[in-house]
């Protein structure tokens, strides 16, 4: 996977982060604690004012892929594609 593809995945995650977080009834503070960033960082991600790292993206994938509703939503929004799932070893 090249850098451009990674940036596209990250952008889709950031754009849909409020929806995914809300689907889990999770506050910005709770999500921030889970992924090891500050609440203000989550706010900046959600506003598109700060780009997340690939590691942060992967942390979010781990959180949202464990819930069937958010997993399906990520797939529908083209955030967690079959290709990405295969790369991350999700089909094993």
Order of alpha helices (4+ residues) and beta strands (2+ residues): alpha-alpha-alpha-alpha-alpha-alpha
